[in-house]
């Protein structure tokens, strides 16, 4: 799975990006896009579990197959363990080509750690969606998530990224590897957008363009660096750059989950870094209404929305992909979304954090040790 020069991230002009905050906006729009597909549909997900949302998705994909649309679904071999056999059989019986990335194998523990964490829907090569979403019922009403609608030349890069993994030697299933041939869109169908964007991805420790892109933005930002991530266990380099940015006067803010968390241990491990960040002037907000599962960032006029959590695990093992946008108007939309969520959050005050109990400090230390051990696994 080496990355060729042809697969490296390229900035493309002429795109249109639409921010879609909350599932009540992006799920209906994505399902409507599936209903409108004329030629082919690509779906790539980490999480897909049997339930209400998956039933709706399977039904929509089945109707597309009945219309003669080619439907390719690529799921992670671990993230799809909750998809029941009868739902898998329904997909295939309807005509969906179904493949799984890196199914679990007892003979290779280290290889099992590499997961496809990307989230993608592409319609006819002209329209795409990405974000942190999955096909699990928690996205209907329990988790806060965002997505971005993508139109323009950059869609072709999402198609290429999907096709590369579909053909990978680590991907298994009954779907023919050759089905991704001839899927490139016709450029004359692109909308006349004016936004600059690129697809940036990571392949664990083998290729870390996502990490390097964020580090560069943090290093050179002049006005603001705001990051939303559900699993905040940052690398030392990212922590140091956030501290330096705050000390040089950049408005650095983190939007993180509060007590409602699907993996509380990850939250505790990340909280051991709060003290130094707060002392440097970084502002930390913990979202209160529900678990915030979204992954989006803004640095001056640059924005990023996608699958990457910017934690040790994602950066060391997962296949990730984000949509980056360089556009002041779009950045202002992302800033407005942040501000709405800041108002629904509790800001962590430095004095309050310094006075936290010994039990909380012990909890941070214990889960921090566990995180360090997991990070060293190779």
Secondary structure, 3 states (H helix, E strand, C coil): CCCCHHHCCCCEEEEEEEEEECHHHHHHHHHHHHHHCCCEEEEEECCECCCHHHHHHHHHHHHHHHCCCEEEEEEECCCCCCCCHHHHHHHHHHCCEEEEECCCCCCCHHHHCCCECCCEEEECCCEEEEECCCECCHHHHCEECEEEEEECCCHHHHHHHHHHHHCCCCEEECCCHHHHCCCCCCHHHCCCCCEEEEEEEEEHHHCEHHHHHHHHHHHHCCCEEEEECCCCCCCHHHHHHHHHHHHCCCEEEEEEECCCCCCHHHHHHHHCCHHHHHHHCCEEEEECCCEECCCEEEECCEEEEECCCCCHHHHHHCEEEEEEEECHHHHHHHHHHHHHHHHCEEECCHHHHHCCCHHHHHHHHHHHHHHHHHHCCC
